[in-house]
């Protein structure tokens, strides 16, 4: 059992809360039973280490059994060690280390996707994690992150995805112009979600075709250079008195509207 919160092994795991350590090692941190459960179910090949308190594994026997089936040894720790490793105040007794496994832009479009989310300079970890989760829920084929978007392996992003990071292909550090070019070459229309765009309701019929939504920065939206790349810009209507919609909420609406249209069209 690991008992010393200051041991080199514990410190190495704790460093993964920092981007520099994640870039250097190619690893990232998972916290809590749900994240471990999803990783074991969908991408057990990415898991490197699993740490848990004995009481946590008693409460979450399915995680223990899945780790055994995957041939992954569980390292028992004290509560103090788990607290030292984790980014959260309450890691629920389970922490894991996994390899980053981004998907290439080429592989995403080689798979002939029908629904894709592209995030350009999305800076808030909670927003990015929620967009990845919404894309997964809407049945999107991939999420593409440009170079200026927050690191998807940031612990806050990982938590906000609630496991969807392991369900949907994610491309990282992509040049926006390259993403748009490859989308267009694959027959995918690129639509920007923008407050200066056209009427969403009047253009809903185009969503039945293969679509890549482009979402911009929370505060500034998309700049003119980005908007010049896309095929179409649309704005979501505000029917009430709200000044605007949160980025992740707007993205969820756009992705689900597209999923509805594509499924209705067969």
Secondary structure, DSSP 8 states (H G I E B T S, - for coil): -B--TTSHHHHHHHGGGSHHHHHHHSEEEEESHHHHHHHHHH-GGGEEEEEE-HHHHHHTHHHHHHHHHTT--EEEB-HHHHHHH-SSS--TTEEEEEE-----HHHHHHT--SEEEEESS---HHHHHHHHHHHHHTT-SEEEEETTS--TTSHHHHHHHTTGGGTSEEEEEE-HHHHHHHHHHTT-EEEEEEEEEEETGGGGGGGGS-EEEEE-BTTTB--HHHHTTSSEEEE----SS-S---HHHHHHHHHHHHHHHHHHT-
